[in-house]
Amino acid sequence: MTGVKNNNKNADEMATLAGLAAAIEAEFNTHLADNLPPEQNFRKSMMRRALNILRQNLENADSPEDKLAVATGQSCAELAANLRTGQQIFPDSTMLQSHLLAYVKAKLSITNPKFLAQQEARQK
């Protein structure tokens, strides 16, 4: 039952953060972005992209990190530490590579979908 409470709490926190991110994005687009001078276009673009990535991460119920943790049985931090020290728990490195590749693709689908599409097109 504690797990259900934690999941509900996390879902509530994610919904609150998503609402906050949406409010920030609306404020930026409505009141700030158009008032920036032309020499700030790059920064404006980066801010919009960052807010978009944040929103997509918050909307995604099963984050790539969550999926990797379920697949490997350890958090991303634990997995990274184990890989650095050579204490990998997967006897089959092909399985680990498969999980890591899925993680990278999931992250790219959020942060840089055009790059991912280009790479997938090149592999065909």
DAZIMO-V16594 format. One record per pair of residues at least 12 apart in sequence whose ideal C-beta (glycine too) atoms are under 6 Angstrom apart, sorted by the first residue. I is the first residue (numbers start at 0). J is the second residue. D is the distance in Angstrom with one decimal. If there is no record, write none. Layout:
BEGIN
I,J,D ; I,J,D
END
This chain:
BEGIN
13,57,5.7 ; 16,57,5.4 ; 17,57,4.1 ; 20,53,5.0 ; 20,54,5.3 ; 20,57,5.9 ; 24,50,4.5 ; 52,110,5.5 ; 55,109,4.8 ; 63,102,5.2 ; 63,105,3.6 ; 63,106,5.0 ; 67,102,4.4 ; 70,98,4.5 ; 71,98,5.8
END
